[in-house]
Amino acid sequence: MSAPTASNSDLLLAKDNIHHLTYFPFHGLAGCIRTTLVLLGEPFENHTLSFGEWMVTKATTPFGHVPILREETKCGKSFEIAEISAIEFFLANRTGTLLGKDFWEESQIRMFHSSTHALITFLIHTVVQSPTSDRPAFLARFKKTNLPQWVRSHEKYLGANGANGHYVGDQLSIADIKTASVIEHMINLTSGEGDTCLISEELTPALMAVKNNLEKNPKYAEWRSSQQYQEFTAGNMGFFGF
Ligand SMILES: N[C@@H](CCC(=O)N[C@@H](CS)C(=O)NCC(=O)O)C(=O)O
């Protein structure tokens, strides 16, 4: 009788897998994924591509985009996952703690996560894809309409949950990590001359509590003070300006 073979799910859930994340050398849309990898505490490697390297790699990726997560298992089999949300929920599932305590909590967490994901992807895609001459008008509209709407509604829901730094209950979730990973960029985006400040301790204490709460996590604090994190921040400022 042959020994039972491990299913793909068993292989994927093994704790000693190595997570390989491929993206560009800035935070961009990968902040939440990188933070979740850091919090997981399992071995992972950040692989960064220059734009030259990307041009030759693009055609080999599932949808022509990064980030890509490759799971390297101890038996030598690798699995590749593309698409930001899919990667974030894959990692959140692995932690066993970032998707709430029941189906309703998970559904709410997915709702808040989706709203923030839509905000940041809309911003990044439009900034990158619109002609340089159109960007000032786009950014002005984003600051006047999209961002204030997101700030208002998220501050309201976070306040209704007690402004405890969490969207749902009193437990860290992937929605909290997603928001913490974009707040800094939104603050940078609205801190220029002539900008209206939208996010601050005074104006949005509940939103700031999400950021402050995560920053108390020792693994996250160590990641934020690392040289690689600072380089990704410099990359973001250089490429996007926020
Ligand atoms: N739908 C994709 C979008 C990801 C995306 O926009 N990636 C950008 C970097 S932020 C990219 O790959 N840009 C290079 C290109 O499209 O050639 C996802 O959710 O992962």
The ligand as an ORCA input file, in Angstrom:
! r2SCAN-3c Opt
* xyz 0 1
  N      -5.199     43.469    -10.936
  C      -3.842     43.487    -10.452
  C      -3.271     44.880    -10.575
  C      -1.858     44.971    -10.039
  C      -1.102     46.149    -10.622
  O      -1.718     47.160    -10.998
  N       0.199     46.031    -10.679
  C       1.028     47.052    -11.257
  C       2.017     47.564    -10.229
  S       1.190     48.491     -8.974
  C       1.811     46.472    -12.411
  O       1.987     45.276    -12.504
  N       2.304     47.364    -13.275
  C       3.140     46.980    -14.391
  C       2.376     46.669    -15.634
  O       1.126     46.625    -15.618
  O       3.033     46.453    -16.661
  C      -3.796     42.973     -9.016
  O      -4.763     43.114     -8.273
  O      -2.768     42.387     -8.632
*
